[in-house]
Amino acid sequence: MSDEQNATRATVSLRLAGRARAARSGWLLLTAVLAGVSGLVGCAEGRFVWVADLPLTAEAQSVIGPRDTLLVLVRNQAALSGEFVVRDDGAYLQPTLGNIQVAGKDPATVAAELKVRLNGMVIDPEINVAIVKMASVHVNVVGEVKVPGSYELTHDRGVISALAAAGWLTDFARRDSVFVVRSGPRLANRPPELQQRIRFRAADLTSAEPHAARFRLLDGDVVVVE
């Protein structure tokens, strides 16, 4: 066999070995991803709360999150009013009152709390709170969706928007097993074990069932479709 033939055979062998290593690496990566999804799905199969069992009034308004901009209006009190950006720790600096923790609450709740705290400082305080600019949130969508991955939601924080970004459910998805998995207790008045997993039916999302339609994702939420 000539030197040229030997060189060609060596080149082919190196290419095949490289492809084999790449294939093994790809398989390991796929296995790791699937293991992570499996862990989340297994977590979702534990205790959960149906979104319809959450108080509708708590979900009817947008939930305040870090980096949102709030408009706080205190009637006849310009020094107490203004636009305030919520910090990453979930609080903003309210004149005369200091830091006010607002992340995870709706604007009506914050207005009611401010009214209580301003009593005695302001005669019969009348307060309105609104979100004037919503920060984007990053969520992960995994399981039986067409394009699993991490997505940034800039306008609508609804579950249906996250699923749409991921290409919607696959043909193998269980239509009554869509979960939002949260990393910490963020739902008021619920036992800790129920604060982590909120369950949805796909039909309720597409039919605009009030509880499902008004639910808002928070930064770091994971949407799991079984």
Helices and strands as residue ranges (DSSP letters): H 3-44, E 49-50, G 51-53, H 56-59, E 69-74, G 78-80, E 82-85, E 91-94, E 98-101, H 107-118, E 127-133, E 137-143, E 149-153, H 159-165, E 178-181, G 192-194, E 197-200, H 202-206, H 210-214, E 222-225
